[in-house]
Amino acid sequence: MLSALLRGQHLLDVVASVKTQNGTGSYEVSKVLLDQREIPKPLVDLLIQKYVVPKYPAAKPNTPFPLPYNIDHVDIQPGKLIVHQVAR
Protein backbone atom coordinates (compact mmCIF):
# COMPACT_ATOMS: atom_id res chain seq x y z
CA MET A 1 0.00 0.00 0.00
CA LEU A 2 2.78 2.44 0.92
CA SER A 3 4.65 1.76 -2.33
CA ALA A 4 1.49 2.42 -4.35
CA LEU A 5 0.97 5.70 -2.50
CA LEU A 6 4.55 6.83 -3.10
CA ARG A 7 4.90 5.67 -6.71
CA GLY A 8 6.01 8.43 -9.08
CA GLN A 9 7.24 11.91 -8.21
CA HIS A 10 6.07 13.72 -5.09
CA LEU A 11 6.89 16.92 -3.26
CA LEU A 12 8.03 16.28 0.32
CA ASP A 13 8.40 19.17 2.79
CA VAL A 14 9.84 18.50 6.23
CA VAL A 15 9.68 21.11 8.98
CA ALA A 16 12.13 20.39 11.79
CA SER A 17 14.12 22.13 14.47
CA VAL A 18 17.80 21.44 15.10
CA LYS A 19 19.73 22.17 18.29
CA THR A 20 23.52 22.01 18.56
CA GLN A 21 25.94 22.81 21.36
CA ASN A 22 29.15 21.49 22.89
CA GLY A 23 29.71 18.94 20.11
CA THR A 24 26.21 17.46 20.43
CA GLY A 25 23.15 17.82 18.23
CA SER A 26 19.50 16.83 18.25
CA TYR A 27 16.52 17.37 16.02
CA GLU A 28 12.74 17.21 16.17
CA VAL A 29 10.41 16.81 13.20
CA SER A 30 7.38 19.02 13.73
CA LYS A 31 5.56 18.60 10.41
CA VAL A 32 5.78 16.63 7.17
CA LEU A 33 3.82 17.53 4.03
CA LEU A 34 3.44 15.13 1.12
CA ASP A 35 2.22 16.94 -1.98
CA GLN A 36 1.10 19.83 0.30
CA ARG A 37 -0.97 17.52 2.51
CA GLU A 38 0.10 17.15 6.11
CA ILE A 39 0.93 13.64 7.26
CA PRO A 40 -0.32 12.98 10.83
CA LYS A 41 2.51 13.24 13.38
CA PRO A 42 1.94 9.72 14.80
CA LEU A 43 2.37 8.29 11.28
CA VAL A 44 5.55 10.32 10.74
CA ASP A 45 6.92 9.04 14.06
CA LEU A 46 6.04 5.45 13.12
CA LEU A 47 7.71 5.74 9.70
CA ILE A 48 10.88 7.19 11.26
CA GLN A 49 11.01 4.37 13.83
CA LYS A 50 10.34 1.65 11.25
CA TYR A 51 12.44 2.82 8.29
CA VAL A 52 15.01 5.42 9.40
CA VAL A 53 16.16 4.35 12.87
CA PRO A 54 16.92 0.69 11.99
CA LYS A 55 19.23 1.81 9.20
CA TYR A 56 20.62 4.89 10.99
CA PRO A 57 20.38 4.30 14.78
CA ALA A 58 22.05 7.64 15.56
CA ALA A 59 19.29 9.45 13.61
CA LYS A 60 16.68 8.92 16.31
CA PRO A 61 14.68 12.17 16.78
CA ASN A 62 14.83 14.03 20.10
CA THR A 63 17.96 12.10 21.04
CA PRO A 64 21.39 13.74 21.41
CA PHE A 65 24.08 12.57 18.98
CA PRO A 66 27.75 13.54 18.64
CA LEU A 67 28.49 16.01 15.86
CA PRO A 68 31.16 14.81 13.38
CA TYR A 69 34.39 16.51 12.27
CA ASN A 70 35.04 18.32 15.59
CA ILE A 71 31.94 20.47 15.08
CA ASP A 72 31.06 22.30 18.30
CA HIS A 73 27.83 23.92 17.14
CA VAL A 74 26.03 25.20 14.05
CA ASP A 75 24.28 28.53 13.52
CA ILE A 76 21.45 28.47 10.98
CA GLN A 77 20.61 31.84 9.47
CA PRO A 78 18.50 32.83 6.46
CA GLY A 79 20.47 31.77 3.39
CA LYS A 80 23.50 30.41 5.24
CA LEU A 81 24.82 27.88 7.70
CA ILE A 82 27.80 28.67 9.93
CA VAL A 83 29.70 25.67 11.28
CA HIS A 84 31.91 26.18 14.35
CA GLN A 85 34.69 23.64 14.80
CA VAL A 86 37.04 23.15 17.75
CA ALA A 87 40.49 21.58 17.90
CA ARG A 88 40.36 18.35 19.88
Secondary structure, 3 states (H helix, E strand, C coil): CHHHHHCCCCCEEEEEEEEEECCEEEEEEEEEEECCEEECHHHHHHHHHHHHCCCCHHHCCCCCEECCCCEEEEEEECCEEEEEECCC
